[in-house]
Amino acid sequence: MPTLDAVALPDHLVADQLRGKIAVVIDILRATTTIVEALNNGVSCVVPVASVDGARVIAHDREDALLCGERGGVRPDGFSLGNSPLEYEPSVINGRVCVLTTTNGTRALHMATAADEVLVGAITNVEALCDWIRRDGRDVVLVCSGTDGRVSFEDCLGAGLIVDRLGYSSSDNAAMMFHAMEGAVERFGGLRYAVESSFHAKRLIGMGFGVDVAFACEAGKSSIVPVFDSVVGEIIAD
Amino acid sequence: MPTLDAVALPDHLVADQLRGKIAVVIDILRATTTIVEALNNGVSCVVPVASVDGARVIAHDREDALLCGERGGVRPDGFSLGNSPLEYEPSVINGRVCVLTTTNGTRALHMATAADEVLVGAITNVEALCDWIRRDGRDVVLVCSGTDGRVSFEDCLGAGLIVDRLGYSSSDNAAMMFHAMEGAVERFGGLRYAVESSFHAKRLIGMGFGVDVAFACEAGKSSIVPVFDSVVGEIIAD
């Protein structure tokens, strides 16, 4: 049986931890949820960029580009779309290239590129993602993005859901995320309420993004498995 | 209300995370459980030392010293006692100085010294420890020791128990450890069985130390709160 490992922050990765493995990058609120939804609704690809200025330069050079993302949860000046998955409507994005920069998720994607394969994981695509991983058969490391360098409970809940669905032999860290997910779902009476107990969910709800938090908790609604080709710099739907 | 934070490994501490706070170092299997038991049974103090050679030098210079500790779970050549709490019987250790070197716990103690106060936490002293912390009133960071640079579930379970008992306002990482503890206790039917699900517990049980694992899970059996004075280099019972 393949093995399953996890880190609560990309900064916790150690040398060779990703070698020969599948990395699943998780930023439930909201980058990886948004990437899944953008590809689900028809962008041709997502180009994750670490900095706002870098995203502006890359988007300027591509005629079909939409400049997307956030800093501090808010859309920067001149950006077409923010980081809310609900903004990515088919009529707006169909066939376009989404150049995306976010505070935590795009950074985690770039920090995971030592893996053989980098997938984008969300609660919304958990079933398709786990099917993909099982068919592939390689070992897996779940890479939670966190928030501003701090562990985010909602990312660990998403990771715990993947641990549950895969049923692989788990490291202690992956097992902890599974037990935390199961314990919190039991205590709060559902995954959405568990996610809403997190620091970052409360902050987003306070900013008026409560609908995004609820959206991010709809388990398995999308069949998209985004794959990040770090050489080309693009995420496409598999 | 004071705040409560946690790290799953001392390597995860970031700048200023400990400043002005109480650090509680946790190495359930077995260093911090052993330190609590050694002080409970009458050693005058514990001197935690990072290296085996360093421990030999320090013990050689003190007439009343007992050379104690492990590498790979086993007592090094020439050491009087290993890292099993059950070896620390009053008749053997009364009034002696315990010079202790272990693979993970003593390292974590030294990595936590940026805190205002460094306490030694175990499941066996959880009630006394939390009473001490509540009386003191400062903010707290739980520092799990891990095993050979990897997150250890049993340390996070111990941390989760402290989060539960303190009832402080918790960071997401501390909250995750609480939910993981609660979920695993529920799933496995008790704290001891949850601890025994961890990688390190299984390894110790395989080496014949199952009785140590059971001992480490006896919540609140000791009223000792060990305090590490990093200037003097000694841990004494408060």
Interface residues (C-beta under 8 A of the other chain):
Chain A: A8 L9 D11 H12 V14 G149 R150 V151 S152 F153 C156 S171 D172 N173 A175 M176 M177 F178 H179 A180 M181 E182 G183 A184 E186 R187 A194 S197 S198 F199 H200
Chain B: A8 L9 D11 H12 V14 G149 R150 V151 S152 F153 C156 S171 D172 N173 A175 M176 M177 F178 H179 A180 M181 E182 G183 A184 E186 R187 A194 S197 S198 F199 H200
